[in-house]
Amino acid sequence: MQVAYRANNLFDAHLARHALEDAGIPAFVFGESLLGAGGELPLFGVLRVCVPDVALPQARDALAAAGLLDPPVDPIFGEFADPGLSPA
């Protein structure tokens, strides 16, 4: 198994898994059962969506087509390139 997607939350992990399964790629969410132990584990990096080794290239294509590999957009500044702007 290879990690195809690292999720920040459970919703993103399942969104990626469903996108992969819709593309015909078997996927498994690792770390889902660790979320209840958040007091002793790091808050980020425990959720991973994994696929079989041979399906990794197709999985990346499917995730990119679903828009899951796009960089996040800043919700405050959006498309403004000037970081000197701040909301009023």
GIKAPE-V185461 format. One record per pair of residues at least 24 apart in sequence whose ideal C-beta (glycine too) atoms are under 8 Angstrom apart, sorted by sequence separation. I is the first residue (numbers start at 0). J is the second residue. If there is no record, write none. Layout:
I:J
I:J
This chain:
26:50
9:34
25:50
24:50
25:51
0:27
24:51
19:48
25:54
24:54
19:50
16:48
26:58
15:48
24:57
12:46
24:58
11:46
12:47
22:57
7:43
12:48
22:58
9:46
24:61
8:46
5:44
7:46
19:58
22:61
6:46
21:61
5:46
6:47
5:47
6:48
19:61
22:64
4:47
5:48
18:61
19:62
4:48
18:62
2:47
3:48
2:48
3:49
2:49
3:50
15:62
18:65
1:49
0:49
1:50
18:67
0:50
1:51
15:65
0:51
1:52
14:65
0:52
3:55
15:67
14:67
1:55
4:58
3:58
3:59
11:67
4:62
3:62
4:67
4:68
